[in-house]
Amino acid sequence: MSDEKIETTSKDDAETEETRPSRRSFLKGTGAAIGGGAVIATGMIGCGDETTAGGPAETTGAAGGGGGGEAAGGGGGHAASSVAPGELDAYYGFWSGGQSGEVRVMGVPSMRELKRIPVFNRDAATGWGATNWSKDLLKGRASGDTHHVHLSYTDGTYDGRYAFVNDKASARLARIRLDTFECDAIVDIPNSFGTHGIFPQRNATGLVFCNSEFRSPLPGTNADPQDPSTYSALHSAIDGESMEVKWQVMVEGNMDLCASDYEGKYSFACSYNLEGGVTLPEMMANDQDCLYVFNTEAINAAIAAGDGTMTLGESQVPVIDARGDDGPFVLRIPIPKSPHGVNISPDGKYAMCSGKLSPTVSVVQIDKIAAAFAGDIEPRACVVAEPEVGLGPLHTAFDGRGNAYTSIFIDSVVTKWNIDKAIEAFGGAEGVDPIVQKIDVHYQIGHINASMSETKDCDGKWLVALCKFSKDRFLPVGLLHPENDQLIDISGEEMVLVHDGPTFSEPHDAVIVTKDKINAVAIDTRDHPRYELFNRWAEEDGIDLQVDNRVVRRGDNEVRVYITSQAPDFKLTEFNVKQGDEVTIILSNTDNVEDLSHGFCVTNHDVNFLVNAQGTESHTFTADKAGMFWYYCPWFCHALHLEMRGRMFVEAR
């Protein structure tokens, strides 16, 4: 490749260069203000009334396909981005859903939305959050804030077993089975506030690390709620198999994004606000923060031996207090300023810490960390490069060819840079520029990720830019605009923008995985944890769930109604209960046909849930009104679908 740096510009930019500054050149002029409050004021300036570089090519492919022809990939050494009707994508994409509380499944490169997996949210389509097992799992809560979704690993690559996702709002971690694409476990993380960054171990499905972002007065630490200097935060480790919190390490600073190495030795957390501030000016006072490095081998050994541990409040989870100076458990590597994302290169050599309030990415050489823990070198000596990539760097992805791609929030660009050249330049080599290319994105990019980028199998095909603002990219839809997920082809020498994708609020992160890593089932395997509940009920009532249709009265006001369904009919077409009864419907779908789902909706009772082929589900409600009420199947399943219904008779007391 030539050493020439590529900075994409549009025709409109060139034509107006003498009469008005481009968005990027204007924002470059604000760079001197990066260290203070002016970054907030300028961060949204020039989001772009102009047409900018790398705009989407004319699309000719399938809906959401991003277009065909060479301009959209498929020529000039680039990958084809269109996926024709009836063809399948090469990749799965797993998107966090932000305030929606869900996880979304995309096809890449088509960018077609394939599924929404309800996790922390109440989902009216499936009944999640209202059905018995899911309601108990959520403990009555109906919302969450999913920021980061990551898949389980074996030997440095995805093993297709699980996806893990956080809830920042209520300090929870959820696990999703990737055979059924259903949530099967949620754990509350004690004394953690604003659980933000998460990451699994990459060497095996072992621990999942979770960072609490909000320093807080923790119980048992003599903290004064009125004195922020006494606040602390927790780095938690959760067993990915048992979903039990195994240990926590207490530190003094806010922790943002999280990562793990490829050998199972370390976990990482970018920390901002070492000032301990609670207001914006207080949190931006210092010029440096740090990267926390947790020595997981030493921590595991100490926890196993019970050495130096404590518990906090009512929690029985062992905690190591590592506040203050570096020690055997935690190393603090100085990083400028307010670092946000930490990402590990696919060769396992480097941790990239994006500066957010510094225009730099700090490159930490992981094999130097042991010497820093031993005291043989200063922690800052682990930093081997610090390229300037633009204003507001947040996250970094990789192509497996030695290049990194960093999302730049204020500049609204993706910067491609070469890791080896960045190290050479930092070491004093003259005339070495690590910046390869910058491409405009639209607008204010947050997270970024590339196909298989977080594994040793990183393939350098596709990159997704999750942009927080779409502004003028789509038809106006009122007050709340969609966000913009942009797909960029990185398979050739230059980045090429191939697709704009409007998305509902608010994806924060995504991973892209080759389809061969995922082995989805189409018929319910009946081994989900909810079946423990259904089987217990069936045993109590002498019921065969997939055969019997029966009403079982349990005491004065508790009724279980067992129903089977086979398109286009419920095998129990009427039942009687009394006003005030607590009624539990247990519906089993006996169809053994892929994609033949049934549901159960009781009119005027707020009961509506989904049951997939060969599955069972339940919902409990109170029959509080006397009369006759229809129930019906809300999921189209047969030509006689509309006739699939029955009657509930509620006798007045």
ZAMARGU-4260 file (C-alpha; in steps of 0.2 Angstrom, whole numbers, plus 5000, padded with zeros to 4 digits):
<rodrens>
0) 5000/5000/5000 | 5006/5018/4997 | 5010/5028/5012 | 4999/5042/5005 | 4985/5047/5017
5) 4967/5046/5010 | 4955/5059/5016 | 4938/5057/5007 | 4929/5073/5001 | 4913/5075/4992
10) 4910/5085/4976 | 4899/5097/4986 | 4914/5100/4998 | 4926/5104/4983 | 4914/5116/4975
15) 4910/5126/4991 | 4928/5125/4998 | 4931/5144/4994 | 4914/5150/5000 | 4912/5140/5016
20) 4922/5129/5027 | 4919/5110/5027 | 4912/5102/5042 | 4928/5094/5046 | 4939/5109/5043
25) 4928/5120/5054 | 4928/5107/5068 | 4947/5106/5067 | 4948/5124/5071 | 4940/5120/5088
30) 4953/5108/5093 | 4961/5120/5105 | 4946/5119/5116 | 4946/5100/5118 | 4952/5100/5136
35) 4937/5110/5143 | 4919/5113/5142 | 4920/5120/5124 | 4921/5102/5118 | 4903/5100/5123
40) 4898/5116/5115 | 4906/5112/5098 | 4902/5093/5098 | 4886/5096/5089 | 4892/5110/5077
45) 4891/5107/5059 | 4883/5090/5060 | 4881/5093/5041 | 4869/5102/5030 | 4881/5098/5016
50) 4883/5081/5007 | 4899/5073/5014 | 4911/5060/5008 | 4907/5042/5006 | 4888/5045/5004
55) 4878/5029/5000 | 4879/5023/4982 | 4863/5021/4972 | 4855/5005/4978 | 4849/4991/4967
60) 4849/4977/4978 | 4837/4969/4990 | 4828/4980/5003 | 4841/4985/5016 | 4854/4977/5004
65) 4865/4993/5003 | 4865/4992/4984 | 4873/4982/4971 | 4887/4987/4958 | 4905/4992/4960
70) 4900/5008/4970 | 4892/4998/4983 | 4905/4984/4984 | 4908/4969/4973 | 4921/4978/4962
75) 4938/4985/4963 | 4943/4972/4976 | 4928/4976/4987 | 4915/4963/4994 | 4897/4963/4987
80) 4885/4971/4999 | 4869/4967/4991 | 4859/4951/4996 | 4846/4946/4983 | 4829/4940/4988
85) 4830/4922/4995 | 4848/4923/4998 | 4856/4923/5015 | 4868/4934/5024 | 4886/4929/5027
90) 4885/4936/5045 | 4874/4938/5060 | 4875/4955/5069 | 4870/4957/5087 | 4865/4974/5091
95) 4862/4981/5109 | 4845/4990/5110 | 4849/5004/5122 | 4834/5011/5131 | 4823/4998/5123
100) 4830/4985/5134 | 4832/4972/5120 | 4845/4964/5109 | 4842/4965/5090 | 4848/4952/5077
105) 4854/4959/5060 | 4859/4951/5044 | 4876/4957/5037 | 4879/4964/5024 | 4860/4966/5020
110) 4857/4975/5036 | 4840/4967/5037 | 4833/4966/5055 | 4830/4947/5058 | 4824/4947/5076
115) 4822/4957/5092 | 4826/4947/5107 | 4817/4954/5123 | 4828/4954/5138 | 4825/4968/5151
120) 4809/4975/5143 | 4791/4971/5142 | 4787/4965/5125 | 4769/4965/5119 | 4772/4954/5104
125) 4779/4939/5113 | 4772/4942/5131 | 4790/4943/5138 | 4789/4951/5155 | 4771/4946/5157
130) 4772/4927/5155 | 4775/4918/5172 | 4793/4913/5170 | 4799/4929/5162 | 4790/4940/5174
135) 4799/4931/5189 | 4815/4933/5180 | 4813/4951/5178 | 4806/4953/5196 | 4792/4963/5190
140) 4803/4976/5181 | 4798/4981/5164 | 4813/4991/5157 | 4832/4991/5155 | 4846/4999/5146
145) 4856/4987/5136 | 4873/4995/5130 | 4885/4981/5126 | 4882/4964/5119 | 4896/4951/5118
150) 4897/4932/5113 | 4905/4918/5123 | 4922/4912/5117 | 4932/4896/5116 | 4950/4898/5111
155) 4949/4916/5106 | 4934/4915/5094 | 4915/4914/5096 | 4909/4897/5101 | 4890/4901/5097
160) 4884/4896/5114 | 4879/4912/5122 | 4877/4931/5121 | 4879/4942/5136 | 4871/4959/5138
165) 4871/4972/5152 | 4858/4983/5160 | 4865/4999/5164 | 4849/5005/5173 | 4848/4991/5186
170) 4865/4983/5187 | 4860/4967/5179 | 4869/4955/5167 | 4858/4944/5155 | 4863/4928/5145
175) 4855/4923/5129 | 4855/4906/5122 | 4861/4906/5104 | 4852/4890/5099 | 4835/4897/5103
180) 4839/4916/5103 | 4830/4917/5120 | 4836/4925/5136 | 4838/4911/5149 | 4846/4919/5164
185) 4848/4936/5172 | 4858/4940/5187 | 4858/4956/5199 | 4876/4963/5202 | 4876/4968/5220
190) 4882/4986/5225 | 4885/4990/5207 | 4878/5006/5200 | 4878/5010/5181 | 4884/4993/5176
195) 4891/4998/5159 | 4906/4990/5151 | 4905/4970/5150 | 4916/4958/5142 | 4918/4939/5143
200) 4935/4930/5144 | 4941/4925/5127 | 4951/4909/5131 | 4935/4900/5137 | 4917/4902/5142
205) 4923/4907/5160 | 4920/4924/5168 | 4911/4939/5161 | 4918/4955/5168 | 4906/4970/5172
210) 4911/4987/5176 | 4901/4999/5187 | 4902/5016/5180 | 4895/5027/5194 | 4906/5029/5209
215) 4895/5027/5224 | 4895/5026/5243 | 4896/5007/5246 | 4890/4999/5262 | 4903/4993/5274
220) 4916/5006/5268 | 4912/5020/5280 | 4907/5030/5265 | 4898/5047/5267 | 4885/5049/5254
225) 4888/5068/5255 | 4907/5066/5252 | 4911/5060/5235 | 4929/5057/5239 | 4923/5042/5249
230) 4914/5034/5234 | 4920/5018/5226 | 4916/5007/5211 | 4916/4988/5208 | 4924/4977/5194
235) 4913/4961/5195 | 4916/4944/5188 | 4902/4933/5184 | 4903/4914/5180 | 4896/4913/5162
240) 4890/4895/5165 | 4881/4897/5182 | 4878/4915/5181 | 4884/4918/5199 | 4894/4933/5204
245) 4910/4925/5209 | 4920/4941/5215 | 4922/4959/5215 | 4936/4971/5215 | 4934/4989/5223
250) 4943/5003/5215 | 4942/5022/5217 | 4937/5028/5200 | 4923/5027/5187 | 4925/5013/5175
255) 4919/5014/5158 | 4921/5001/5144 | 4928/4983/5148 | 4939/4971/5139 | 4948/4954/5142
260) 4965/4948/5135 | 4966/4932/5124 | 4975/4921/5138 | 4964/4923/5153 | 4977/4933/5163
265) 4969/4951/5163 | 4953/4961/5162 | 4953/4979/5158 | 4943/4995/5162 | 4945/5012/5155
270) 4943/5024/5170 | 4938/5042/5169 | 4935/5055/5183 | 4949/5050/5194 | 4946/5068/5201
275) 4931/5060/5210 | 4919/5074/5204 | 4900/5074/5203 | 4898/5088/5191 | 4904/5090/5173
280) 4918/5103/5177 | 4924/5093/5191 | 4925/5077/5181 | 4935/5086/5167 | 4948/5094/5178
285) 4963/5082/5176 | 4973/5080/5160 | 4975/5061/5163 | 4965/5046/5169 | 4970/5028/5168
290) 4967/5011/5161 | 4964/4999/5175 | 4972/4982/5172 | 4965/4968/5184 | 4976/4953/5187
295) 4963/4940/5186 | 4975/4925/5190 | 4980/4934/5206 | 4962/4938/5210 | 4956/4921/5207
300) 4970/4914/5219 | 4966/4926/5232 | 4947/4923/5232 | 4950/4904/5232 | 4961/4906/5247
305) 4950/4919/5256 | 4965/4931/5258 | 4961/4949/5261 | 4943/4948/5256 | 4928/4957/5263
310) 4909/4958/5259 | 4898/4973/5257 | 4881/4975/5265 | 4869/4961/5263 | 4879/4953/5248
315) 4890/4938/5252 | 4900/4940/5236 | 4919/4941/5241 | 4927/4958/5238 | 4945/4964/5237
320) 4948/4982/5241 | 4961/4988/5229 | 4958/5006/5231 | 4973/5018/5231 | 4990/5012/5225
325) 4995/4999/5212 | 4997/4981/5220 | 4996/4963/5215 | 4978/4964/5209 | 4976/4981/5200
330) 4988/4991/5189 | 4984/5009/5184 | 4991/5014/5167 | 4990/5033/5164 | 4980/5038/5149
335) 4974/5055/5143 | 4960/5061/5145 | 4944/5053/5150 | 4946/5037/5140 | 4931/5028/5134
340) 4933/5012/5124 | 4946/4999/5127 | 4948/4986/5113 | 4961/4972/5111 | 4969/4969/5094
345) 4965/4952/5086 | 4983/4946/5088 | 4981/4949/5107 | 4996/4960/5108 | 4988/4977/5111
350) 4975/4986/5121 | 4968/5002/5112 | 4962/5015/5124 | 4952/5030/5115 | 4954/5047/5123
355) 4937/5055/5121 | 4943/5071/5127 | 4960/5069/5120 | 4962/5067/5101 | 4973/5051/5103
360) 4972/5032/5105 | 4984/5025/5118 | 4992/5008/5112 | 4996/4997/5127 | 5007/4983/5124
365) 5000/4968/5134 | 5016/4958/5136 | 5024/4973/5146 | 5010/4972/5159 | 5018/4958/5169
370) 5034/4968/5171 | 5024/4983/5177 | 5015/4973/5190 | 5032/4967/5196 | 5038/4984/5197
375) 5052/4982/5184 | 5045/4996/5173 | 5033/5011/5176 | 5015/5008/5171 | 5016/5021/5158
380) 5030/5012/5149 | 5017/4999/5143 | 5011/5013/5131 | 5020/5010/5115 | 5010/5022/5103
385) 4998/5037/5104 | 4993/5042/5087 | 4982/5058/5085 | 4966/5051/5076 | 4954/5066/5077
390) 4942/5075/5089 | 4933/5063/5101 | 4939/5046/5098 | 4928/5033/5106 | 4931/5015/5100
395) 4942/5005/5089 | 4940/4990/5078 | 4952/4980/5067 | 4954/4971/5050 | 4967/4958/5055
400) 4979/4966/5042 | 4987/4977/5055 | 4975/4992/5053 | 4964/4999/5067 | 4948/5009/5064
405) 4943/5022/5077 | 4926/5031/5078 | 4928/5049/5080 | 4913/5057/5088 | 4915/5076/5085
410) 4923/5075/5068 | 4910/5062/5063 | 4923/5051/5054 | 4930/5034/5055 | 4949/5035/5055
415) 4959/5020/5048 | 4977/5019/5055 | 4991/5007/5055 | 4997/5000/5071 | 5015/4996/5067
420) 5017/5014/5060 | 5009/5022/5075 | 5022/5012/5086 | 5036/5018/5074 | 5031/5036/5075
425) 5029/5036/5094 | 5047/5028/5095 | 5054/5044/5086 | 5054/5038/5068 | 5053/5053/5056
430) 5041/5055/5042 | 5030/5041/5048 | 5011/5045/5047 | 5000/5031/5054 | 4984/5038/5047
435) 4979/5029/5031 | 4961/5036/5028 | 4947/5046/5035 | 4929/5043/5030 | 4914/5054/5034
440) 4900/5046/5043 | 4882/5053/5047 | 4882/5059/5061 | 4891/5059/5077 | 4897/5041/5078
445) 4897/5031/5094 | 4902/5013/5094 | 4911/5004/5079 | 4914/4986/5076 | 4920/4975/5061
450) 4917/4957/5056 | 4924/4945/5069 | 4935/4960/5075 | 4935/4955/5093 | 4942/4937/5089
455) 4958/4929/5083 | 4948/4926/5067 | 4946/4944/5062 | 4942/4944/5043 | 4942/4963/5038
460) 4927/4962/5027 | 4914/4974/5035 | 4913/4988/5048 | 4898/4995/5055 | 4897/5013/5062
465) 4883/5016/5074 | 4879/5035/5072 | 4869/5044/5086 | 4861/5056/5074 | 4854/5054/5057
470) 4847/5072/5054 | 4844/5074/5035 | 4848/5056/5030 | 4830/5049/5030 | 4812/5055/5027
475) 4807/5066/5042 | 4796/5056/5055 | 4792/5070/5068 | 4801/5074/5083 | 4812/5059/5086
480) 4823/5054/5072 | 4830/5037/5069 | 4848/5034/5072 | 4859/5028/5058 | 4869/5012/5057
485) 4881/5014/5042 | 4889/4999/5034 | 4907/5001/5027 | 4916/4989/5016 | 4934/4988/5023
490) 4939/4973/5012 | 4949/4984/5000 | 4963/4997/5001 | 4950/5011/5005 | 4935/5011/5016
495) 4919/5012/5005 | 4902/5017/5013 | 4888/5006/5006 | 4873/5007/5017 | 4863/5019/5028
500) 4851/5010/5040 | 4838/5019/5050 | 4836/5011/5068 | 4825/5014/5083 | 4833/5021/5098
505) 4846/5017/5104 | 4859/5004/5099 | 4876/5006/5108 | 4886/4992/5102 | 4886/4978/5090
510) 4896/4962/5086 | 4897/4954/5068 | 4900/4935/5068 | 4901/4923/5053 | 4885/4913/5051
515) 4894/4896/5053 | 4897/4900/5072 | 4878/4900/5075 | 4868/4884/5076 | 4850/4890/5078
520) 4836/4877/5081 | 4819/4879/5073 | 4809/4868/5085 | 4808/4871/5104 | 4820/4858/5112
525) 4810/4860/5129 | 4826/4862/5139 | 4824/4880/5143 | 4824/4884/5162 | 4806/4889/5161
530) 4801/4870/5159 | 4806/4867/5177 | 4791/4877/5182 | 4779/4870/5169 | 4785/4852/5173
535) 4783/4855/5192 | 4765/4861/5189 | 4761/4847/5177 | 4767/4834/5190 | 4757/4842/5204
540) 4741/4841/5193 | 4744/4824/5185 | 4745/4832/5168 | 4754/4828/5151 | 4758/4845/5145
545) 4758/4840/5126 | 4742/4829/5127 | 4730/4835/5141 | 4717/4848/5140 | 4710/4851/5157
550) 4704/4864/5170 | 4712/4861/5187 | 4705/4870/5202 | 4717/4873/5216 | 4707/4880/5231
555) 4694/4893/5231 | 4701/4905/5218 | 4716/4897/5209 | 4713/4889/5192 | 4726/4881/5180
560) 4719/4879/5163 | 4730/4867/5152 | 4727/4868/5133 | 4736/4861/5118 | 4735/4869/5101
565) 4737/4862/5083 | 4733/4873/5069 | 4720/4879/5066 | 4712/4874/5083 | 4714/4875/5102
570) 4710/4858/5109 | 4700/4866/5123 | 4688/4878/5115 | 4679/4883/5131 | 4682/4883/5150
575) 4673/4890/5165 | 4680/4900/5180 | 4673/4911/5194 | 4674/4930/5195 | 4690/4934/5205
580) 4699/4918/5201 | 4717/4919/5198 | 4718/4910/5181 | 4734/4902/5174 | 4734/4898/5156
585) 4747/4884/5151 | 4747/4883/5132 | 4757/4869/5123 | 4760/4871/5104 | 4760/4853/5098
590) 4763/4857/5080 | 4780/4850/5074 | 4782/4862/5060 | 4796/4875/5058 | 4790/4893/5060
595) 4772/4888/5065 | 4769/4898/5080 | 4753/4900/5090 | 4748/4913/5103 | 4735/4915/5116
600) 4725/4932/5118 | 4711/4934/5130 | 4700/4948/5125 | 4698/4963/5138 | 4711/4955/5150
605) 4728/4961/5144 | 4733/4943/5141 | 4743/4940/5125 | 4758/4928/5123 | 4768/4918/5110
610) 4771/4899/5110 | 4783/4892/5097 | 4782/4875/5089 | 4783/4861/5102 | 4784/4874/5115
615) 4774/4878/5131 | 4771/4895/5139 | 4760/4902/5153 | 4752/4918/5159 | 4743/4921/5175
620) 4729/4934/5176 | 4713/4938/5187 | 4696/4935/5179 | 4689/4950/5187 | 4673/4953/5176
625) 4659/4941/5175 | 4653/4936/5157 | 4659/4927/5141 | 4676/4932/5134 | 4684/4926/5118
630) 4701/4919/5117 | 4710/4917/5101 | 4727/4914/5092 | 4735/4931/5087 | 4749/4923/5077
635) 4744/4919/5059 | 4746/4900/5058 | 4733/4893/5045 | 4721/4897/5031 | 4708/4895/5045
640) 4717/4906/5057 | 4703/4917/5061 | 4692/4902/5067 | 4706/4897/5080 | 4697/4903/5095
645) 4687/4898/5111 | 4677/4905/5125 | 4680/4909/5143 | 4665/4909/5154 | 4667/4919/5170
650) 4653/4915/5183 | 4648/4930/5194 | 4651/4926/5213
</rodrens>
